[in-house]
């Protein structure tokens, strides 16, 4: 089993266990797929209730994601769509949140919202605490709230102390849009400024403040990490890819990547669906992780290391065209990889 788990990538992602009949037993997420999945056979620790399930695992499937945040959304979407027997909670524990950017002259600022609202909306993000911490971080770096025309009292004093004037409003709005839009240079600048303020606080022995800013840095990393498993724009589409005799599909419903399926299929039979797959800006884009298999590749106990042929990289950067031939199986995201539990018995991808 350890050698089979070794085929999994070290990237963040979502994994699922199937029994010999192909039924999904459990869905989970991981910061590092390989070590997380291996832990089920190295000692369950605080998860003793899963021991009986582990004995029934016949196949492992995994999807590598671009970030832990993306993996969290993917796991949530899959569990909300269908919860396997051994999972306890549908959708996870994190509270979704959004950031609403107000660029008005009188009350500009960045605010947290718990549901989609009219205006310049960013998100969704998982984890209410992380969203609030990221909001605080962005206010430290780009204090848009102090650039309004309606400031009074202490607000006006703080604006003067920060050197912010109403004339700065457009520049601050643009800077926040760049960070929330995940523009690398803007994100790097915000992080560098937070690190500077953190180090200054630590140098002045204000360790509590320094710790708080460090949490804000981590929260900023969370919301600016790649996350395309869930968008607030909505839209339905099914995307197909093929490699090494396997047809993989990712289904987006209402802007949520909530279905991921895979089954054996010839390249000729898969060609029509793969070629018709639209470009979708939401879902995670496949890429090969060092030590992992190529995108859309499932490993079975009899498969040699695969050499992809044909159109094997189904980057779901597609536009809006739902496939009329939706696959009858149901699942989701970036780099599907499968490791068998019993090398002596060929797995049958479903």
Secondary structure by P-SEA (a helix, b strand, c coil): ccccccccccccbbbbbbccccccccccccccaaaaaacccccccccccaaaaaaaccbbbbbbcccaaaaaaaaaaaaaacccccccccccccccbbbbbbcccccbbbbbbccccccccccccccaaaaaaaaaaaaaccccccccccccaaaaaaaaaacccccaaaaaaaaaaaaaacaaaaaaaaaaaaaaaaaaaaaacaaaaaaaaaaaaaaaaaaaccccccccccccbbbbbbcccbbbbbbbccccccbbbbbbbccccaaaaaaabbbbcccbbbbbccccccccccccccccccccccccccccccccccccccccccccccbbbbbbccccbbbbcc
